[in-house]
Amino acid sequence: AENSGAVATVRSEAEGPADHVTGVQVTIPVS
């Protein structure tokens, strides 16, 4: 979440630690 932008903040709410570990890569495929 912290590695990415606003989208990551939304994803971190749903994904949790997964967003923190993978960073942007977890946010992009969801879009």
SEROSE-13339 format. One record per residue (C-alpha): x, y, z. Coordinates in steps of 0.25 Angstrom, whole numbers, plus 2048, in hexadecimal, padded with zeros to 3 digits. Example, Ala and Ser with C-alpha at 12.3 -4.5 7.8 and 13.67 -1.06 7.14 Angstrom:
2
8317EE81F/8377FC81D/
//
This chain:
31
800800800/80B80A804/8138077F8/80780A7EE/7FE8167ED/7EF8187F0/7EB80B7E9/7F48037F2/7ED80A7FE/7E08047FA/7E67F67F7/7ED7F6804/7E07F780B/7DB7EA803/7E87E3801/7EF7E680E/7FE7E280F/7FE7DD801/7FE7EB7FC/8097EF805/8127E3800/8107E47F1/80D7F37F1/8097F87E3/8087EB7DD/7FC7E77E5/7F57F47E2/7F77F47D3/7F07E77CF/7E47EA7D6/7E27F67CE/
//
